[in-house]
Amino acid sequence: MFESARHVPLRSLPWNAGEAATAIEDAVGDAVAHFDPERFWPAHPLDDVSDGHTSFYLAWISQT
C-alpha cells in the first residue's frame, strides 16, 4: 500500500512546535487558496484521478 518512491523520506529532526504550526498553516492556506466550489481541489499530478473529487483520501481509498 505504501510506495516509498512517492513520498519524501523522513528526517531525524528535533520537535519544534513553532515550525510545526507554520507548516500546518501553510498546508491549510494552500488548500484554501486552491479550493474551487464547483471542482473542489485539483488532483495531485501523481494521482490517477481527475479534478473534482471531494476527498483528500481518494487515492488511498482507490488502492485498498
PDB file of N, CA, C and O in Angstrom:
ATOM      1  N   MET A   1       0.821  -1.175   0.000  1.00  0.00           N
ATOM      2  CA  MET A   1       0.000   0.000   0.000  1.00  0.00           C
ATOM      3  C   MET A   1       0.878   1.257   0.000  1.00  0.00           C
ATOM      4  O   MET A   1       0.496   2.252  -0.616  1.00  0.00           O
ATOM      5  N   PHE A   2       2.015   1.251   0.652  1.00  0.00           N
ATOM      6  CA  PHE A   2       2.897   2.408   0.749  1.00  0.00           C
ATOM      7  C   PHE A   2       3.996   2.296  -0.295  1.00  0.00           C
ATOM      8  O   PHE A   2       4.743   1.318  -0.311  1.00  0.00           O
ATOM      9  N   GLU A   3       4.097   3.290  -1.163  1.00  0.00           N
ATOM     10  CA  GLU A   3       5.149   3.316  -2.169  1.00  0.00           C
ATOM     11  C   GLU A   3       6.150   4.395  -1.774  1.00  0.00           C
ATOM     12  O   GLU A   3       5.881   5.583  -1.950  1.00  0.00           O
ATOM     13  N   SER A   4       7.298   3.991  -1.241  1.00  0.00           N
ATOM     14  CA  SER A   4       8.266   4.948  -0.716  1.00  0.00           C
ATOM     15  C   SER A   4       8.755   5.933  -1.775  1.00  0.00           C
ATOM     16  O   SER A   4       9.128   7.054  -1.428  1.00  0.00           O
ATOM     17  N   ALA A   5       8.764   5.560  -3.031  1.00  0.00           N
ATOM     18  CA  ALA A   5       9.218   6.463  -4.090  1.00  0.00           C
ATOM     19  C   ALA A   5       8.291   7.661  -4.264  1.00  0.00           C
ATOM     20  O   ALA A   5       8.686   8.670  -4.849  1.00  0.00           O
ATOM     21  N   ARG A   6       7.062   7.556  -3.762  1.00  0.00           N
ATOM     22  CA  ARG A   6       6.087   8.641  -3.909  1.00  0.00           C
ATOM     23  C   ARG A   6       6.065   9.575  -2.704  1.00  0.00           C
ATOM     24  O   ARG A   6       5.207  10.454  -2.631  1.00  0.00           O
ATOM     25  N   HIS A   7       6.980   9.408  -1.764  1.00  0.00           N
ATOM     26  CA  HIS A   7       6.976  10.203  -0.536  1.00  0.00           C
ATOM     27  C   HIS A   7       8.356  10.762  -0.237  1.00  0.00           C
ATOM     28  O   HIS A   7       9.376  10.192  -0.626  1.00  0.00           O
ATOM     29  N   VAL A   8       8.366  11.868   0.451  1.00  0.00           N
ATOM     30  CA  VAL A   8       9.617  12.461   0.912  1.00  0.00           C
ATOM     31  C   VAL A   8      10.098  11.633   2.098  1.00  0.00           C
ATOM     32  O   VAL A   8       9.312  11.368   3.008  1.00  0.00           O
ATOM     33  N   PRO A   9      11.357  11.217   2.119  1.00  0.00           N
ATOM     34  CA  PRO A   9      11.836  10.415   3.246  1.00  0.00           C
ATOM     35  C   PRO A   9      11.817  11.216   4.550  1.00  0.00           C
ATOM     36  O   PRO A   9      12.009  12.432   4.548  1.00  0.00           O
ATOM     37  N   LEU A  10      11.586  10.521   5.649  1.00  0.00           N
ATOM     38  CA  LEU A  10      11.605  11.157   6.964  1.00  0.00           C
ATOM     39  C   LEU A  10      13.024  11.576   7.318  1.00  0.00           C
ATOM     40  O   LEU A  10      14.000  10.922   6.951  1.00  0.00           O
ATOM     41  N   ARG A  11      13.107  12.682   8.040  1.00  0.00           N
ATOM     42  CA  ARG A  11      14.414  13.160   8.511  1.00  0.00           C
ATOM     43  C   ARG A  11      14.397  13.169  10.028  1.00  0.00           C
ATOM     44  O   ARG A  11      13.350  13.382  10.640  1.00  0.00           O
ATOM     45  N   SER A  12      15.519  12.944  10.619  1.00  0.00           N
ATOM     46  CA  SER A  12      15.633  12.946  12.074  1.00  0.00           C
ATOM     47  C   SER A  12      15.863  14.386  12.544  1.00  0.00           C
ATOM     48  O   SER A  12      17.001  14.850  12.609  1.00  0.00           O
ATOM     49  N   LEU A  13      14.778  15.086  12.870  1.00  0.00           N
ATOM     50  CA  LEU A  13      14.854  16.474  13.323  1.00  0.00           C
ATOM     51  C   LEU A  13      14.230  16.595  14.705  1.00  0.00           C
ATOM     52  O   LEU A  13      13.273  15.885  15.016  1.00  0.00           O
ATOM     53  N   PRO A  14      14.754  17.475  15.528  1.00  0.00           N
ATOM     54  CA  PRO A  14      14.116  17.689  16.833  1.00  0.00           C
ATOM     55  C   PRO A  14      12.760  18.380  16.649  1.00  0.00           C
ATOM     56  O   PRO A  14      12.571  19.149  15.706  1.00  0.00           O
ATOM     57  N   TRP A  15      11.823  18.101  17.555  1.00  0.00           N
ATOM     58  CA  TRP A  15      10.489  18.692  17.501  1.00  0.00           C
ATOM     59  C   TRP A  15      10.576  20.196  17.754  1.00  0.00           C
ATOM     60  O   TRP A  15      11.273  20.654  18.659  1.00  0.00           O
ATOM     61  N   ASN A  16       9.848  20.952  16.928  1.00  0.00           N
ATOM     62  CA  ASN A  16       9.775  22.388  17.089  1.00  0.00           C
ATOM     63  C   ASN A  16       8.327  22.788  16.869  1.00  0.00           C
ATOM     64  O   ASN A  16       7.849  22.769  15.735  1.00  0.00           O
ATOM     65  N   ALA A  17       7.625  23.149  17.927  1.00  0.00           N
ATOM     66  CA  ALA A  17       6.195  23.454  17.849  1.00  0.00           C
ATOM     67  C   ALA A  17       5.919  24.616  16.906  1.00  0.00           C
ATOM     68  O   ALA A  17       4.929  24.590  16.174  1.00  0.00           O
ATOM     69  N   GLY A  18       6.768  25.626  16.909  1.00  0.00           N
ATOM     70  CA  GLY A  18       6.560  26.771  16.023  1.00  0.00           C
ATOM     71  C   GLY A  18       6.658  26.386  14.556  1.00  0.00           C
ATOM     72  O   GLY A  18       5.849  26.824  13.738  1.00  0.00           O
ATOM     73  N   GLU A  19       7.658  25.560  14.220  1.00  0.00           N
ATOM     74  CA  GLU A  19       7.802  25.103  12.836  1.00  0.00           C
ATOM     75  C   GLU A  19       6.635  24.216  12.430  1.00  0.00           C
ATOM     76  O   GLU A  19       6.162  24.284  11.295  1.00  0.00           O
ATOM     77  N   ALA A  20       6.171  23.381  13.358  1.00  0.00           N
ATOM     78  CA  ALA A  20       5.021  22.526  13.054  1.00  0.00           C
ATOM     79  C   ALA A  20       3.783  23.376  12.793  1.00  0.00           C
ATOM     80  O   ALA A  20       3.051  23.118  11.838  1.00  0.00           O
ATOM     81  N   ALA A  21       3.538  24.386  13.628  1.00  0.00           N
ATOM     82  CA  ALA A  21       2.379  25.263  13.444  1.00  0.00           C
ATOM     83  C   ALA A  21       2.464  26.001  12.111  1.00  0.00           C
ATOM     84  O   ALA A  21       1.459  26.151  11.416  1.00  0.00           O
ATOM     85  N   THR A  22       3.653  26.456  11.758  1.00  0.00           N
ATOM     86  CA  THR A  22       3.840  27.151  10.482  1.00  0.00           C
ATOM     87  C   THR A  22       3.568  26.218   9.308  1.00  0.00           C
ATOM     88  O   THR A  22       2.927  26.617   8.336  1.00  0.00           O
ATOM     89  N   ALA A  23       4.047  24.982   9.390  1.00  0.00           N
ATOM     90  CA  ALA A  23       3.817  24.009   8.319  1.00  0.00           C
ATOM     91  C   ALA A  23       2.328  23.713   8.156  1.00  0.00           C
ATOM     92  O   ALA A  23       1.836  23.599   7.033  1.00  0.00           O
ATOM     93  N   ILE A  24       1.610  23.589   9.274  1.00  0.00           N
ATOM     94  CA  ILE A  24       0.172  23.337   9.216  1.00  0.00           C
ATOM     95  C   ILE A  24      -0.544  24.539   8.606  1.00  0.00           C
ATOM     96  O   ILE A  24      -1.420  24.376   7.756  1.00  0.00           O
ATOM     97  N   GLU A  25      -0.176  25.740   9.035  1.00  0.00           N
ATOM     98  CA  GLU A  25      -0.784  26.946   8.474  1.00  0.00           C
ATOM     99  C   GLU A  25      -0.528  27.047   6.973  1.00  0.00           C
ATOM    100  O   GLU A  25      -1.416  27.445   6.220  1.00  0.00           O
ATOM    101  N   ASP A  26       0.670  26.693   6.535  1.00  0.00           N
ATOM    102  CA  ASP A  26       0.990  26.711   5.104  1.00  0.00           C
ATOM    103  C   ASP A  26       0.129  25.715   4.334  1.00  0.00           C
ATOM    104  O   ASP A  26      -0.385  26.034   3.262  1.00  0.00           O
ATOM    105  N   ALA A  27      -0.029  24.514   4.876  1.00  0.00           N
ATOM    106  CA  ALA A  27      -0.822  23.483   4.203  1.00  0.00           C
ATOM    107  C   ALA A  27      -2.289  23.898   4.113  1.00  0.00           C
ATOM    108  O   ALA A  27      -2.919  23.738   3.068  1.00  0.00           O
ATOM    109  N   VAL A  28      -2.823  24.422   5.193  1.00  0.00           N
ATOM    110  CA  VAL A  28      -4.222  24.862   5.198  1.00  0.00           C
ATOM    111  C   VAL A  28      -4.403  26.039   4.249  1.00  0.00           C
ATOM    112  O   VAL A  28      -5.375  26.084   3.495  1.00  0.00           O
ATOM    113  N   GLY A  29      -3.477  26.988   4.281  1.00  0.00           N
ATOM    114  CA  GLY A  29      -3.562  28.127   3.377  1.00  0.00           C
ATOM    115  C   GLY A  29      -3.530  27.708   1.923  1.00  0.00           C
ATOM    116  O   GLY A  29      -4.265  28.252   1.099  1.00  0.00           O
ATOM    117  N   ASP A  30      -2.676  26.738   1.601  1.00  0.00           N
ATOM    118  CA  ASP A  30      -2.596  26.228   0.234  1.00  0.00           C
ATOM    119  C   ASP A  30      -3.903  25.550  -0.172  1.00  0.00           C
ATOM    120  O   ASP A  30      -4.386  25.749  -1.287  1.00  0.00           O
ATOM    121  N   ALA A  31      -4.477  24.750   0.730  1.00  0.00           N
ATOM    122  CA  ALA A  31      -5.741  24.072   0.441  1.00  0.00           C
ATOM    123  C   ALA A  31      -6.861  25.080   0.207  1.00  0.00           C
ATOM    124  O   ALA A  31      -7.642  24.938  -0.734  1.00  0.00           O
ATOM    125  N   VAL A  32      -6.940  26.091   1.056  1.00  0.00           N
ATOM    126  CA  VAL A  32      -7.986  27.108   0.917  1.00  0.00           C
ATOM    127  C   VAL A  32      -7.789  27.891  -0.388  1.00  0.00           C
ATOM    128  O   VAL A  32      -8.758  28.177  -1.091  1.00  0.00           O
ATOM    129  N   ALA A  33      -6.552  28.233  -0.708  1.00  0.00           N
ATOM    130  CA  ALA A  33      -6.273  29.012  -1.913  1.00  0.00           C
ATOM    131  C   ALA A  33      -6.622  28.248  -3.194  1.00  0.00           C
ATOM    132  O   ALA A  33      -6.980  28.863  -4.199  1.00  0.00           O
ATOM    133  N   HIS A  34      -6.523  26.922  -3.170  1.00  0.00           N
ATOM    134  CA  HIS A  34      -6.774  26.129  -4.371  1.00  0.00           C
ATOM    135  C   HIS A  34      -8.178  25.531  -4.426  1.00  0.00           C
ATOM    136  O   HIS A  34      -8.495  24.793  -5.358  1.00  0.00           O
ATOM    137  N   PHE A  35      -9.008  25.834  -3.457  1.00  0.00           N
ATOM    138  CA  PHE A  35     -10.373  25.296  -3.445  1.00  0.00           C
ATOM    139  C   PHE A  35     -11.232  26.013  -4.469  1.00  0.00           C
ATOM    140  O   PHE A  35     -11.185  27.237  -4.592  1.00  0.00           O
ATOM    141  N   ASP A  36     -12.013  25.243  -5.198  1.00  0.00           N
ATOM    142  CA  ASP A  36     -12.999  25.781  -6.137  1.00  0.00           C
ATOM    143  C   ASP A  36     -14.341  25.186  -5.756  1.00  0.00           C
ATOM    144  O   ASP A  36     -14.455  23.962  -5.684  1.00  0.00           O
ATOM    145  N   PRO A  37     -15.372  26.001  -5.508  1.00  0.00           N
ATOM    146  CA  PRO A  37     -16.647  25.458  -5.032  1.00  0.00           C
ATOM    147  C   PRO A  37     -17.326  24.493  -6.004  1.00  0.00           C
ATOM    148  O   PRO A  37     -18.188  23.716  -5.594  1.00  0.00           O
ATOM    149  N   GLU A  38     -16.952  24.529  -7.278  1.00  0.00           N
ATOM    150  CA  GLU A  38     -17.567  23.617  -8.245  1.00  0.00           C
ATOM    151  C   GLU A  38     -16.686  22.411  -8.547  1.00  0.00           C
ATOM    152  O   GLU A  38     -17.202  21.321  -8.790  1.00  0.00           O
ATOM    153  N   ARG A  39     -15.383  22.585  -8.538  1.00  0.00           N
ATOM    154  CA  ARG A  39     -14.467  21.491  -8.887  1.00  0.00           C
ATOM    155  C   ARG A  39     -13.710  20.964  -7.684  1.00  0.00           C
ATOM    156  O   ARG A  39     -12.927  20.023  -7.810  1.00  0.00           O
ATOM    157  N   PHE A  40     -13.933  21.560  -6.512  1.00  0.00           N
ATOM    158  CA  PHE A  40     -13.262  21.186  -5.275  1.00  0.00           C
ATOM    159  C   PHE A  40     -11.764  21.460  -5.386  1.00  0.00           C
ATOM    160  O   PHE A  40     -11.380  22.589  -5.688  1.00  0.00           O
ATOM    161  N   TRP A  41     -10.913  20.473  -5.154  1.00  0.00           N
ATOM    162  CA  TRP A  41      -9.463  20.688  -5.187  1.00  0.00           C
ATOM    163  C   TRP A  41      -8.866  20.035  -6.421  1.00  0.00           C
ATOM    164  O   TRP A  41      -9.394  19.040  -6.920  1.00  0.00           O
ATOM    165  N   PRO A  42      -7.755  20.596  -6.921  1.00  0.00           N
ATOM    166  CA  PRO A  42      -7.089  19.945  -8.053  1.00  0.00           C
ATOM    167  C   PRO A  42      -6.469  18.614  -7.611  1.00  0.00           C
ATOM    168  O   PRO A  42      -6.019  18.465  -6.475  1.00  0.00           O
ATOM    169  N   ALA A  43      -6.461  17.676  -8.518  1.00  0.00           N
ATOM    170  CA  ALA A  43      -5.849  16.378  -8.231  1.00  0.00           C
ATOM    171  C   ALA A  43      -4.336  16.536  -8.180  1.00  0.00           C
ATOM    172  O   ALA A  43      -3.776  17.415  -8.836  1.00  0.00           O
ATOM    173  N   HIS A  44      -3.683  15.696  -7.411  1.00  0.00           N
ATOM    174  CA  HIS A  44      -2.222  15.693  -7.376  1.00  0.00           C
ATOM    175  C   HIS A  44      -1.716  15.121  -8.695  1.00  0.00           C
ATOM    176  O   HIS A  44      -2.296  14.165  -9.211  1.00  0.00           O
ATOM    177  N   PRO A  45      -0.652  15.683  -9.249  1.00  0.00           N
ATOM    178  CA  PRO A  45      -0.145  15.202 -10.544  1.00  0.00           C
ATOM    179  C   PRO A  45       0.209  13.714 -10.569  1.00  0.00           C
ATOM    180  O   PRO A  45       0.164  13.094 -11.632  1.00  0.00           O
ATOM    181  N   LEU A  46       0.559  13.132  -9.420  1.00  0.00           N
ATOM    182  CA  LEU A  46       0.915  11.706  -9.397  1.00  0.00           C
ATOM    183  C   LEU A  46      -0.279  10.788  -9.169  1.00  0.00           C
ATOM    184  O   LEU A  46      -0.150   9.568  -9.268  1.00  0.00           O
ATOM    185  N   ASP A  47      -1.450  11.368  -8.863  1.00  0.00           N
ATOM    186  CA  ASP A  47      -2.645  10.553  -8.661  1.00  0.00           C
ATOM    187  C   ASP A  47      -3.333  10.312  -9.995  1.00  0.00           C
ATOM    188  O   ASP A  47      -3.364  11.185 -10.861  1.00  0.00           O
ATOM    189  N   ASP A  48      -3.871   9.143 -10.142  1.00  0.00           N
ATOM    190  CA  ASP A  48      -4.529   8.769 -11.393  1.00  0.00           C
ATOM    191  C   ASP A  48      -6.019   9.102 -11.313  1.00  0.00           C
ATOM    192  O   ASP A  48      -6.867   8.234 -11.518  1.00  0.00           O
ATOM    193  N   VAL A  49      -6.330  10.358 -11.015  1.00  0.00           N
ATOM    194  CA  VAL A  49      -7.721  10.817 -10.937  1.00  0.00           C
ATOM    195  C   VAL A  49      -7.798  12.213 -11.546  1.00  0.00           C
ATOM    196  O   VAL A  49      -6.784  12.889 -11.726  1.00  0.00           O
ATOM    197  N   SER A  50      -9.012  12.625 -11.856  1.00  0.00           N
ATOM    198  CA  SER A  50      -9.201  13.978 -12.380  1.00  0.00           C
ATOM    199  C   SER A  50      -9.641  14.903 -11.246  1.00  0.00           C
ATOM    200  O   SER A  50      -9.984  14.443 -10.157  1.00  0.00           O
ATOM    201  N   ASP A  51      -9.627  16.199 -11.511  1.00  0.00           N
ATOM    202  CA  ASP A  51     -10.060  17.172 -10.521  1.00  0.00           C
ATOM    203  C   ASP A  51     -11.548  16.991 -10.226  1.00  0.00           C
ATOM    204  O   ASP A  51     -12.287  16.410 -11.022  1.00  0.00           O
ATOM    205  N   GLY A  52     -11.966  17.490  -9.087  1.00  0.00           N
ATOM    206  CA  GLY A  52     -13.369  17.489  -8.745  1.00  0.00           C
ATOM    207  C   GLY A  52     -13.786  16.471  -7.712  1.00  0.00           C
ATOM    208  O   GLY A  52     -14.977  16.351  -7.426  1.00  0.00           O
ATOM    209  N   HIS A  53     -12.851  15.731  -7.137  1.00  0.00           N
ATOM    210  CA  HIS A  53     -13.191  14.771  -6.094  1.00  0.00           C
ATOM    211  C   HIS A  53     -13.228  15.494  -4.749  1.00  0.00           C
ATOM    212  O   HIS A  53     -12.397  16.360  -4.476  1.00  0.00           O
ATOM    213  N   THR A  54     -14.186  15.133  -3.926  1.00  0.00           N
ATOM    214  CA  THR A  54     -14.359  15.811  -2.646  1.00  0.00           C
ATOM    215  C   THR A  54     -13.440  15.293  -1.563  1.00  0.00           C
ATOM    216  O   THR A  54     -13.340  15.913  -0.504  1.00  0.00           O
ATOM    217  N   SER A  55     -12.775  14.195  -1.787  1.00  0.00           N
ATOM    218  CA  SER A  55     -11.984  13.572  -0.738  1.00  0.00           C
ATOM    219  C   SER A  55     -10.493  13.772  -0.936  1.00  0.00           C
ATOM    220  O   SER A  55      -9.969  13.551  -2.028  1.00  0.00           O
ATOM    221  N   PHE A  56      -9.806  14.193   0.128  1.00  0.00           N
ATOM    222  CA  PHE A  56      -8.349  14.252   0.102  1.00  0.00           C
ATOM    223  C   PHE A  56      -7.770  12.837   0.046  1.00  0.00           C
ATOM    224  O   PHE A  56      -6.610  12.661  -0.328  1.00  0.00           O
ATOM    225  N   TYR A  57      -8.552  11.844   0.407  1.00  0.00           N
ATOM    226  CA  TYR A  57      -8.060  10.484   0.572  1.00  0.00           C
ATOM    227  C   TYR A  57      -8.471   9.566  -0.572  1.00  0.00           C
ATOM    228  O   TYR A  57      -8.386   8.345  -0.440  1.00  0.00           O
ATOM    229  N   LEU A  58      -8.910  10.126  -1.679  1.00  0.00           N
ATOM    230  CA  LEU A  58      -9.381   9.320  -2.786  1.00  0.00           C
ATOM    231  C   LEU A  58      -8.308   8.358  -3.276  1.00  0.00           C
ATOM    232  O   LEU A  58      -8.607   7.192  -3.534  1.00  0.00           O
ATOM    233  N   ALA A  59      -7.083   8.810  -3.407  1.00  0.00           N
ATOM    234  CA  ALA A  59      -6.021   7.945  -3.917  1.00  0.00           C
ATOM    235  C   ALA A  59      -5.788   6.766  -2.983  1.00  0.00           C
ATOM    236  O   ALA A  59      -5.589   5.644  -3.446  1.00  0.00           O
ATOM    237  N   TRP A  60      -5.808   7.001  -1.684  1.00  0.00           N
ATOM    238  CA  TRP A  60      -5.603   5.920  -0.726  1.00  0.00           C
ATOM    239  C   TRP A  60      -6.765   4.933  -0.794  1.00  0.00           C
ATOM    240  O   TRP A  60      -6.548   3.721  -0.797  1.00  0.00           O
ATOM    241  N   ILE A  61      -7.982   5.437  -0.847  1.00  0.00           N
ATOM    242  CA  ILE A  61      -9.163   4.562  -0.878  1.00  0.00           C
ATOM    243  C   ILE A  61      -9.164   3.700  -2.125  1.00  0.00           C
ATOM    244  O   ILE A  61      -9.502   2.519  -2.059  1.00  0.00           O
ATOM    245  N   SER A  62      -8.787   4.275  -3.268  1.00  0.00           N
ATOM    246  CA  SER A  62      -8.831   3.511  -4.509  1.00  0.00           C
ATOM    247  C   SER A  62      -7.770   2.406  -4.544  1.00  0.00           C
ATOM    248  O   SER A  62      -7.876   1.478  -5.345  1.00  0.00           O
ATOM    249  N   GLN A  63      -6.749   2.496  -3.684  1.00  0.00           N
ATOM    250  CA  GLN A  63      -5.695   1.481  -3.679  1.00  0.00           C
ATOM    251  C   GLN A  63      -5.974   0.364  -2.683  1.00  0.00           C
ATOM    252  O   GLN A  63      -5.281  -0.653  -2.703  1.00  0.00           O
ATOM    253  N   THR A  64      -6.966   0.521  -1.816  1.00  0.00           N
ATOM    254  CA  THR A  64      -7.233  -0.508  -0.812  1.00  0.00           C
ATOM    255  C   THR A  64      -8.204  -1.538  -1.330  1.00  0.00           C
ATOM    256  O   THR A  64      -8.544  -2.481  -0.615  1.00  0.00           O
TER     257      THR A  64
END
